[in-house]
Amino acid sequence: MTDEDFMRRAIALAATHVGLTGDNPSVGCVIARDGVVLGEGVTGEGGRPHAEEQALDQAGDRARGATAFVTLEPCAQRSAGGVSCSARLAAAGVARVVVACGDPSVFADGGGTLWLRSSGVDVDLGLLRSEADRLYAAYTPAKPLDSRR
């Protein structure tokens, strides 16, 4: 399987929960190595758990050295606190993260990518972005608190 195949699987996963995730976007994540899916996830109904959390739970220790394919930039911080998806991916030892779309939310906005890269994870941006963009047509990202007045 190719990078495009894995990203299309992540997009298909995300498509199953569009409109079911509250204020959060529906994200798909596939973790793979050597052409084999090790774990996958989609944002849970109501917005939790995040797709990356589920995929990492399924992959377990096999995530070390693998590639994660994510439809939207992993979060750099969590709205409710806790460990971000970027930190979880890095801590799991994922070697590479392929992201279809950036996330303009205050909880990501390039920070997820920066976190991953500063942790030694290779990040590729934009794979199948035009296909994944359709998932986020109605997504209204979180803004900094001072801009919500």
C-alpha positions as CSV (number, residue, x, y, z in Angstrom):
1,M,0.0,0.0,0.0
2,T,1.1,3.6,-0.7
3,D,1.0,6.7,1.3
4,E,-2.0,7.8,-0.7
5,D,-3.8,4.5,0.2
6,F,-3.2,5.0,3.9
7,M,-4.4,8.7,3.7
8,R,-7.5,7.7,1.7
9,R,-8.3,5.2,4.5
10,A,-7.8,8.0,7.1
11,I,-10.1,10.3,5.0
12,A,-12.7,7.5,4.8
13,L,-12.6,7.0,8.6
14,A,-13.0,10.8,9.2
15,A,-16.0,10.9,6.8
16,T,-17.9,8.5,9.0
17,H,-18.2,11.0,11.9
18,V,-18.6,14.3,10.1
19,G,-21.4,16.2,12.0
20,L,-21.2,13.9,15.0
21,T,-18.2,15.3,16.9
22,G,-19.6,18.5,18.4
23,D,-17.3,21.5,18.1
24,N,-14.4,19.3,17.1
25,P,-13.7,18.3,13.6
26,S,-13.9,14.6,12.6
27,V,-10.3,13.4,12.1
28,G,-9.1,10.1,10.8
29,C,-5.8,8.5,11.7
30,V,-4.0,5.4,10.4
31,I,-0.7,4.2,11.8
32,A,1.2,1.9,9.4
33,R,4.6,0.4,8.8
34,D,5.8,-1.8,5.9
35,G,2.4,-1.6,4.1
36,V,0.5,-2.9,7.2
37,V,-2.1,-1.0,9.2
38,L,-1.1,-1.2,12.9
39,G,-3.9,1.0,14.3
40,E,-6.6,3.4,13.2
41,G,-9.1,5.7,14.7
42,V,-11.7,8.4,14.1
43,T,-12.7,11.3,16.4
44,G,-15.3,9.9,18.8
45,E,-18.9,11.1,18.8
46,G,-19.1,14.3,20.8
47,G,-15.4,15.0,20.0
48,R,-13.6,12.5,22.3
49,P,-11.4,10.5,22.1
50,H,-9.3,11.9,19.4
51,A,-8.4,9.8,16.4
52,E,-4.7,9.7,17.1
53,E,-5.4,8.4,20.7
54,Q,-7.4,5.5,19.4
55,A,-4.9,4.6,16.6
56,L,-2.0,4.7,19.1
57,D,-3.9,2.5,21.6
58,Q,-4.5,-0.1,18.8
59,A,-0.9,0.0,17.6
60,G,0.6,-0.1,21.1
61,D,4.4,-0.6,21.0
62,R,4.3,-1.3,17.3
63,A,3.8,2.5,16.7
64,R,7.5,3.0,17.3
65,G,9.2,3.7,14.0
66,A,5.8,3.7,12.1
67,T,4.1,6.4,10.1
68,A,0.9,8.1,11.2
69,F,-1.5,9.4,8.4
70,V,-3.8,12.1,9.8
71,T,-6.4,14.1,8.0
72,L,-5.9,17.2,10.1
73,E,-2.9,18.6,11.9
74,P,-2.6,16.9,15.4
75,C,-3.4,19.2,18.3
76,A,-0.5,20.9,20.2
77,Q,-2.7,21.4,23.2
78,R,-6.0,20.1,24.5
79,S,-9.0,22.3,25.3
80,A,-9.6,20.3,28.4
81,G,-6.0,19.9,29.3
82,G,-4.2,16.6,29.1
83,V,-1.6,15.3,26.7
84,S,-1.9,16.6,23.2
85,C,-2.0,14.3,20.2
86,S,1.3,15.7,18.9
87,A,3.0,14.8,22.2
88,R,1.4,11.4,22.2
89,L,2.6,10.6,18.7
90,A,6.1,11.8,19.6
91,A,6.2,9.8,22.9
92,A,5.0,6.7,21.1
93,G,8.1,6.9,18.9
94,V,6.2,7.5,15.6
95,A,9.0,8.3,13.1
96,R,6.8,10.2,10.6
97,V,3.5,12.0,10.5
98,V,1.8,12.7,7.2
99,V,-0.9,15.4,7.5
100,A,-3.5,16.2,4.8
101,C,-4.7,19.6,6.1
102,G,-3.4,22.2,8.6
103,D,-5.7,23.1,11.5
104,P,-6.2,26.9,12.1
105,S,-7.6,26.2,15.5
106,V,-5.9,27.9,18.5
107,F,-5.1,24.3,19.7
108,A,-3.0,23.5,16.7
109,D,-2.3,26.3,14.1
110,G,1.1,25.0,13.2
111,G,1.9,24.2,16.8
112,G,1.3,20.5,16.4
113,T,3.7,20.3,13.5
114,L,6.3,22.4,15.4
115,W,5.9,20.0,18.4
116,L,6.4,17.0,16.3
117,R,9.4,18.3,14.4
118,S,11.1,19.6,17.5
119,S,10.7,16.1,18.9
120,G,12.5,14.6,16.0
121,V,9.5,13.4,14.0
122,D,9.5,13.9,10.3
123,V,6.3,15.7,9.1
124,D,4.9,15.8,5.6
125,L,2.1,18.3,4.9
126,G,-0.6,18.4,2.2
127,L,-1.0,14.8,1.0
128,L,-4.4,14.6,-0.6
129,R,-5.4,17.9,0.9
130,S,-8.0,18.6,-1.8
131,E,-9.8,15.4,-0.9
132,A,-9.5,16.0,2.9
133,D,-10.6,19.7,2.7
134,R,-14.2,18.6,1.9
135,L,-14.3,17.1,5.4
136,Y,-13.8,20.5,7.0
137,A,-16.0,22.7,4.9
138,A,-18.3,23.4,7.9
139,Y,-15.5,23.3,10.6
140,T,-15.3,26.5,12.6
141,P,-12.0,26.3,14.5
142,A,-11.5,27.5,18.0
143,K,-10.1,31.1,18.3
144,P,-8.1,32.7,21.1
145,L,-10.4,33.7,24.0
146,D,-9.7,37.4,23.5
147,S,-11.1,37.2,20.0
148,R,-14.5,35.7,21.1
149,R,-15.7,38.9,22.6
